[in-house]
Amino acid sequence: MSHTHKKTYDPIWRMSDCCHQVALSRSTIYRLIDNNDFPKPIPLGAKSIGFLSSEIEAWKEKRIADSRKVQES
């Protein structure tokens, strides 16, 4: 019996794409990463990083949910 693994497409976004997606500056994203408040980047090369789109989308959804909780309080 063979095992088949279902692969899902999860694009990797470069920093510039990530900045655009979350509407934050590069320096703000780095600060959030340092504070463990943003998904960890994936090293892509000597001087480039990327982010899994699914992790960024989940981060955005959590930020939205958290902001709604604050408004309801």
Buried (B, 14 or more C-beta within 10 A) or exposed (E): EEEEEEEEEEEBBBBEBBBEBBEBEEEEBBEBBEEEEBBEBEEEEEEEBBBBBEBBBEBEEEEEEEEEEEEEE
